[in-house]
Amino acid sequence: MTGLCLGAISALMTSPAMGAPPPPPPPPSLPATVLAPAAPDVQTWPGTIALEVDATDLAHRLLKVSQRLPIAPAAQGGPLTLYYARFLPGAHGPYGDVARLAGLTVLAGDRRLPWQRDVTDPFAFHLNVPAGVSELQLAFQYTAPVKHGGDRISITREMLGVEWETVLLYPAGPAAAAIRVKPRLRLPVGWQPATALRSPAGQPARAGEDGWVDYAEVGLETLVDSPLFAGRYTKRIELDPPGTPHAVALNLLADEPGQLVATAAQLAAHKALVQQADKLFGHRPYRQYDFLLALSDEFGGIGLEHHESSENGLEADYFSDWDKAIRGRELLPHEYVHAWNGKFRRPADLWTPHYNTPMRNSLLWVYEGLTQYWGHVLAARSGLSTPEQARDRLAAVAADAQARSGRVWRSLQDTTNEATLGPGHTAEWEDWQRSSDYYDEGLLLWLDADTLIREKSGGKKSLDDFARSFFGRTPQQRADGSIQPLTYTFDELVTALNALQPHDWAGFWRERLNRTGTVAPLDGVSHAGWQLRWRTEESRFSAQERGWSGPEGDERPQDMAYSLGLRVTSDGKLDQVYWDSPAFQAGLAAGMQVLAVNERSYRPERLTAAVTANIDGKAPIQLLVKDGDHFFSARIDWRGGLRYPALERVSATPDRLDAIYKAK
């Protein structure tokens, strides 16, 4: 394919050989409202958008974009609206960042066309197409983040990520599935890509000696749902035997070659994840599946689902420090489950025709909550975590849910609106304000549902049966081979649960989702034969837990959440203070800095010793605290000692948790 040349477009606009440029056309007139989308069978976009992305400018973290946009005869000589994606699948809200688009130019042949941004929707660009113009040439840059501490770093000297919606303007009118795109990408020489996209021959594409990679023509919906990772050091590992239909691959990228090395046992656990998912759901709802896994201390951490792939970013020591990567090993199972729950079977109010139509998130407790549950379970069944680690993880989830004081005023159902709020809002008092609680609290509610089904059926049925009956449908392919999402409603979900195990499932969910009060949703833990208890030492899971990759996630704060009600970093900065906790009542808040404990400079071990010393109430904790330019003394008379969550077995009850975690 002849490439679109950014330099040629620029030269065409400035070449003296052209003589005096023609007078510019009048600015576009703004429509009263941005054009509404049409159904795919009502309106399609003629021809194919040719998209080229040059990703070689690593120094400036720039993606340079060229597009050729065909124009139908009926649209020539009239207004045209172009969209930049705003409402992003997986983010469930308005997380597109049009401010990162820069340098936009639109050409009709040798004429530069003026454009005008919509005054109420900054993601819409209006222009007039001159009569007789059958194609427009677009060029712009995507300015990726360059500094740590702000937005996620997506381009480093060793690897990069391309989310196609960030490097594309698309026409308003048709649905995304009705717009065809032919993508092409240029990588630094020697780099190789990983993506669910395939070459025109239907194989995983590789970059040529000049760095260019060509992909087959796809619908815009498929393109946006098929992001790309690329890097200097890569490895592709097939997780299925050769010749397996709908095969799954693990695509690794790392800062250094040695970080790609995995043991046979580690790879066996990743292969077992695929096998256990097969046994859970009974079929594969995709053409092929690619895990994209970046192991890096520079590339930003991420976990984002797609139908035939997932974007995953973890610490560089994922394999080399296996014992300390406990929570990170639930990431891949979670994103993989989304291939069934969220992408293939999708809540009806979360489906939209394109990326500038708002989504509605009423069923995120299914989309994310049930996925969180099965991701947790599949990690244990596959050996990515041990049963002990899984119980430690569940104890941490239960303890955090119990500490969510905000449930007295805000229901779990209301938290499904969190993503709709979009970027930029803060939650300094996260336990009181509540956040995306439908993830982990959803895990607890679906554990409750699973144990209830097991109990009422005498152990003959479980949520595994629901996985096969509700999510195990045979997928339908569109004419271009892509998978057609199958939507569902709350009523359809309830009907399917009742068909499996008769119960008042509508009442079950409505009561748990809409209630407020102080009671945490721990019924599933007790029905599983366990109970939440407190110990004076952290579990191995908690002690070794780390955040996702990136400098901002390297340090785990000292955890006094369930005693003093705070988390504090090694330099004394208060990372979190819990609402109405002893620390809160002492006047502490996140962002302050503890300088001294009982008149000695702050060290984690000194704070631990001080909490233990006051069990009898004779040695209240004295803290010297810095708040900006102010210093003050805070006194905390906490007598409960150190408190860390653990699950304790309830004797004479069935251990349903062991049955849930057991490999199939």
PALUM-549578 format. One record per residue (C-alpha): z, y, x. Coordinates in steps of 0.25 Angstrom, whole numbers, padded with zeros to 4 digits, always signed. Each point is the difference from the previous one (the first is absolute). Example, Ala and Ser with C-alpha at 12.3 -4.5 7.8 and 13.67 -1.06 7.14 Angstrom:
<sites>
+0031-0018+0049-0002+0014+0006
</sites>
This chain:
<sites>
+0000+0000+0000-0003+0014+0005+0013+0007+0002+0004+0013-0006+0001+0010+0012+0011+0010-0001-0006+0008+0011-0014+0000-0006+0006+0006-0013+0007+0011+0008-0012+0003+0008-0008+0001-0012+0009+0010-0005-0001+0009+0012-0013-0003+0007-0008+0013+0003-0013-0007-0003+0003+0001-0014-0002+0015-0001+0008+0008-0010+0008-0009-0009-0004+0001-0015+0010+0009-0009+0012-0009-0004+0000-0004-0014+0010+0006-0010+0014-0006+0000+0002-0012-0009+0006+0004-0014+0013-0008-0003+0000-0009-0012+0011+0002-0010+0006-0013+0004-0003-0010+0011-0010-0011-0005+0006-0012-0007-0003-0014+0005-0010-0009-0008+0001-0015-0001-0007-0008+0010-0010-0005-0010-0003+0014-0006-0003+0008+0013-0003-0005+0014-0003+0008+0012-0015-0001+0005-0002-0006+0014+0010-0003+0011+0009+0010+0007-0002-0002+0015+0013+0003+0007+0002+0001+0015+0013+0002+0007+0002+0003+0015+0014-0004+0004-0002+0002+0015+0008+0013+0002+0013-0006+0003+0005+0012+0007-0001+0009-0012+0003-0011-0010-0012+0004-0008-0010-0008-0009-0013+0006-0001-0007-0003-0013-0015+0001-0004-0005-0004-0014-0014+0000-0006+0002+0001-0015-0012-0003-0009-0002+0009-0012-0006-0005-0013-0012+0008-0006+0009+0004-0012+0011+0006+0009-0010+0008+0008+0000+0015-0003+0014-0001-0006+0015+0000+0003+0007-0012+0008+0014-0002+0002+0005-0008+0012+0014-0007+0001+0009-0003+0011+0010-0011-0003+0013+0005-0006+0007-0012-0007+0001-0011+0009+0001-0015-0003+0012-0006+0006+0007+0013+0001-0001+0001-0015+0000+0015+0000-0007+0013+0005+0001-0003+0015-0014+0004+0004+0001+0011+0010-0012+0009-0001+0006+0010+0010-0005-0010+0011-0014+0002-0004-0006+0011+0009-0014+0006+0004-0007-0004-0013-0015+0004+0000-0010-0004-0011-0015+0000+0003-0012-0002-0009-0011-0002+0011+0001+0012+0009+0008+0008-0010+0015+0002+0001+0006+0000-0014+0012+0007-0004+0011-0007-0007+0013+0004-0007+0013-0007-0002+0005-0002-0014+0011+0011-0002+0009-0010-0008-0004-0013+0007-0001+0002+0016-0006-0014+0001-0012+0004-0008-0012+0007+0007-0011+0006-0008-0014+0004+0004-0014+0002-0006-0011-0010+0004-0013+0008+0002-0012-0005-0009-0008-0011+0007+0011-0004+0010+0001-0015-0001+0011-0002+0011+0012+0008+0006+0005-0001+0014+0015+0002+0002+0008+0001+0012+0015+0003+0003+0012-0005+0008+0013-0007-0004+0011+0005+0008+0010-0011+0003+0014+0003+0003+0002+0003+0015+0015+0002+0001+0012-0010-0002+0010+0004-0010-0009+0004-0011-0011-0008-0008-0003-0015+0005-0007-0001+0013-0013-0007-0003-0008+0002+0013+0005-0003+0014-0006-0002+0014+0000-0015-0003-0002-0002-0015-0004+0007-0013-0001-0001-0015-0011+0004-0009+0003+0001-0015-0013+0003-0006+0004+0009-0011+0004+0010+0011-0014+0001+0006-0008+0001-0013-0004+0010-0011-0005-0007-0013-0007+0006-0012+0008+0002-0013-0005-0007-0012-0002-0015+0003+0012-0010+0002+0002-0004+0014-0005-0014-0002-0014+0006-0004-0002+0008+0013-0006-0007+0011+0003+0003+0015-0006-0005+0013+0011+0002+0011-0002+0001+0015+0010+0003+0010+0000+0003+0015+0012-0004+0009+0004+0003+0014-0008-0010+0009+0007-0013+0002+0008+0001-0013-0002-0010-0012+0003+0002-0014+0008-0008-0011-0003+0001-0015-0003-0007-0013-0014+0006+0001-0011-0009+0005-0013+0002+0008-0013+0000-0008-0001-0015+0004+0013-0003-0007+0009-0002+0013+0011+0008+0006-0007+0011+0007+0001+0004+0015-0003+0013+0007-0012+0000+0009-0001+0005+0014-0001+0015-0005+0012-0002-0009-0007+0000-0013+0004-0009-0011-0009-0002-0013+0005-0006-0013-0006-0005-0012-0002+0009-0012+0012+0000-0010+0005+0007-0012+0009+0012+0003+0012-0008-0007-0002-0011+0010-0002+0009+0012+0013+0008-0003+0007-0013-0002-0005-0005+0014+0007+0009+0011-0003-0003+0014+0009-0001+0013-0007+0000+0014+0006+0000+0014-0002-0003+0014+0008-0013+0000-0002-0009-0012+0000-0014-0004-0005-0008-0012+0008-0012-0004-0005-0009-0012+0011-0005-0008-0008-0010-0008-0007-0012+0006-0015+0002+0003-0009-0001-0013+0012+0004-0010-0006+0008-0012+0006+0014-0001+0006-0001+0014+0011+0009+0005+0001+0006+0014+0011+0007+0008-0006+0012+0007+0009+0005+0011-0001+0013+0008+0010+0005+0010+0003+0010+0011+0000-0010+0011-0007-0014+0001+0013-0007+0002+0005+0005-0014-0011-0009-0006+0006-0013+0005+0007-0008-0011+0006-0014+0001-0005-0012-0007+0013+0000-0009-0003+0015-0003-0014-0003-0004+0004-0012-0008+0009+0009-0009-0012+0009-0003-0008-0011-0003+0011-0006-0009+0000+0014-0007-0014-0003-0005+0003-0014-0004+0012+0003-0008-0007+0011-0007-0011-0010-0004+0011-0009-0006+0007+0012-0007-0013+0006-0007-0009-0012+0000-0013+0007+0004-0005+0012+0009-0005+0012-0008-0009+0006+0012-0012-0003+0007+0007+0000+0014+0013+0006+0005+0003+0008+0012+0014+0004+0005-0001+0012+0008+0012+0000+0009+0003+0011+0010+0011-0002+0010+0003+0013+0006+0010+0011+0004-0009+0011-0002-0009-0004-0012+0008+0003-0013+0006-0010-0008-0006-0004-0013-0001-0011-0011-0011+0003-0009-0007-0011-0009-0014-0002-0003-0007-0011-0008-0007-0007+0012+0009+0006+0011+0013+0007+0004+0004+0011+0009+0012-0003+0008+0007+0007+0012+0012-0006+0007+0007+0002+0013-0007-0004+0013+0011-0011+0002-0003-0007-0013-0003-0014+0007+0007+0003+0013+0014+0003-0006-0002-0009-0012+0015-0001-0003+0001+0015-0002-0012+0001-0009+0007-0006-0013-0003+0010-0010-0014+0003+0005-0004-0014-0003+0001+0002-0015-0011+0011+0002-0012-0009+0001+0004-0009-0012+0003+0012-0009-0014+0006+0003-0007-0014-0002+0007-0002-0013-0007+0013-0005-0013-0007+0001+0004-0007-0013+0010+0009-0006-0005+0015+0001-0014-0002+0004-0006-0012-0008+0010+0001-0011+0003+0014-0002+0008+0008-0010-0009+0006-0010+0005+0014+0001-0001+0000+0016-0015-0003-0001-0009+0013+0001-0015+0002+0000+0001+0008+0013+0010+0006+0010+0001+0014-0007+0005-0006-0013+0016+0000+0000+0006-0014-0001+0012-0004-0009+0011-0008+0006+0008-0006-0011-0002-0015+0005+0003+0003+0015+0013-0009-0002-0010-0011-0001-0011+0005+0010+0010+0002+0011+0013-0006-0005-0006-0014-0003-0008+0001+0013+0013+0004+0008+0007-0013-0006-0012-0009+0003-0002+0006+0014+0015-0002+0003-0001-0015-0005-0013-0003+0007+0006+0005+0013+0011-0010-0001-0009-0011-0005-0010+0002+0011+0010+0000+0011-0002+0015+0003+0014+0001-0003+0011-0010+0000+0009-0003-0013+0011+0007+0007-0008+0012+0003-0005+0000-0014+0014+0000-0005+0004+0011+0009-0012+0008-0005+0004-0002-0014+0014+0004+0002-0005+0013+0006-0008+0002-0012+0011-0003-0010+0010+0009+0008-0010+0012+0000-0002-0002-0015+0014+0001-0002+0002+0012+0008-0011+0007-0009+0009+0010-0007-0012+0007-0006-0002-0011-0010+0011+0006-0009-0010+0011-0004-0014-0005+0004-0006-0014-0005-0008-0009+0009-0012+0002-0010+0001+0015+0004-0001-0003+0014-0014-0005-0002-0004+0014-0001+0004+0003+0014-0014-0002+0006-0006+0009-0011+0009+0012+0006-0009-0001+0012+0002+0004+0015+0010+0011+0004+0012-0002-0009+0013-0003+0007+0012-0010-0002+0011+0004+0008+0009-0007-0009-0008-0012-0002+0010-0009-0006+0003+0011-0011-0014+0005-0002-0006-0014+0001-0013-0003+0006-0010-0011-0001+0011-0010-0005-0010-0008-0007-0003-0008+0013+0014-0006+0003+0006+0001-0013-0012-0006-0006+0002-0011+0010+0014-0002-0006-0005+0000-0014-0011-0010+0002+0011-0009+0007+0007+0001-0013-0012-0004-0008-0003-0012+0010+0014-0005-0001+0001+0002-0015-0013-0009-0002+0005-0010+0010+0014-0001-0008-0006+0000-0014-0010-0011+0004+0010-0008+0007-0008+0002+0013-0013-0005-0006-0007+0014+0001+0001+0012+0009-0007+0013+0002-0010-0008+0009-0006-0005-0013-0001+0014-0005-0008+0003+0013-0010-0011-0002-0002+0003-0015+0000+0015+0000-0006+0004+0014-0007-0013+0002-0012+0004-0009-0014-0003+0005-0006+0013+0005-0013+0006-0005-0010+0006+0010-0008+0012-0002-0015+0000+0002+0002+0004+0015+0010-0011+0002+0013+0009+0000+0011-0005-0008+0003+0006-0014+0014+0004-0002+0007-0006-0012+0010+0009-0007+0013-0003-0008+0010+0007-0009+0015-0001-0002-0003-0008-0013-0009-0010+0008+0010-0002+0010+0011-0003-0010-0009-0009-0007-0003-0008+0012+0015-0001+0004+0003-0005-0015-0011-0011+0002+0007-0005+0012+0014+0001-0005+0004+0005-0013+0010+0012+0001+0001+0014-0005-0008+0005+0012-0003+0014-0006+0015+0002-0002+0003-0005+0014-0009+0010+0007+0002+0012-0009+0015-0001+0001+0000-0002+0015-0011+0011+0002+0005+0011-0009+0015-0002+0002+0009+0010+0007+0014-0002+0005+0008-0005+0012-0003-0015-0001-0010-0005+0011-0010-0010-0004+0006-0012+0008-0001-0011-0011-0011-0007+0007+0009-0001+0012+0011-0007-0008-0009-0008-0008-0006-0005+0014+0014-0005+0003+0004+0011+0010+0008+0013-0001+0001+0013+0008+0012+0001+0009+0004+0009+0012+0003-0003+0014+0005+0007+0012-0012-0003+0009-0015+0002-0003-0009-0011-0003-0010-0004+0011-0011+0005-0009+0006+0014-0001+0004+0001+0014-0014-0003+0005-0008+0008-0011-0009+0010+0005-0010+0010-0007-0015+0000+0001-0007+0004+0012-0001+0014+0006+0010+0008+0008+0007+0005-0013+0004-0014-0004+0004-0006+0013+0015+0002-0001+0009-0006-0011+0012+0009-0004+0014-0005+0000+0002-0005-0014+0013+0004-0007-0007+0001-0014+0010-0009-0007+0013+0005+0006-0001+0015+0004-0013+0002-0007-0009+0005+0011-0010-0005+0010+0000+0007+0014-0009+0000+0012+0005-0002+0014+0000+0015+0003+0009+0002-0012-0010+0005-0010+0003-0004-0014-0013-0007-0005+0006-0002-0014+0012+0003-0008+0003-0007-0013+0003+0007-0013+0015+0002-0003+0003-0009+0012+0013+0002+0009-0010+0008+0009-0006+0008-0011+0014+0004-0005+0003+0004+0014-0011+0010+0000-0010-0007+0008-0015+0000-0003-0013-0006+0007-0005+0009+0012+0014+0003+0005+0005-0005+0013+0013-0007+0003+0005+0005+0014+0013-0007+0001+0009-0011-0006+0015+0002+0001-0002+0010+0010-0009-0008+0009-0015+0001+0001-0008-0008-0010-0004-0014+0004-0004-0011-0011+0011-0009+0006+0011+0012-0002-0004+0002-0014+0001-0015-0003+0014-0001+0007+0004+0012-0009-0004-0006-0013+0008-0013+0004+0012+0007+0005+0002+0007-0014+0002-0012-0008+0015+0003-0002-0003+0014-0003+0008+0005+0012-0012+0005+0008-0010+0008-0008-0013+0003+0006-0002+0014+0006-0014+0004+0003-0006+0012+0007-0013+0004-0007-0011+0010+0003-0008+0006-0011-0010+0009+0006+0008+0011+0007+0013-0004-0007+0010-0010+0004+0011-0006-0008+0010-0011-0001-0001-0011-0010+0011-0010-0004-0004-0013-0007+0012-0009-0004-0008-0013-0003+0009-0012+0000-0010-0011-0003-0004-0003+0014-0014-0004+0004-0009-0006-0011-0013-0007+0002-0007-0008-0011-0001-0015+0000-0003-0011-0011+0011-0010-0002-0003-0013-0007+0007-0002-0014+0005-0015+0000-0003-0009-0012-0013+0008-0003-0014-0005+0002-0006+0006+0013-0013+0006-0006-0002+0009+0012-0002-0012+0009-0010-0006-0010-0008+0014-0001-0001+0001+0016-0004-0015+0002-0014-0002+0004-0010-0006-0009
</sites>
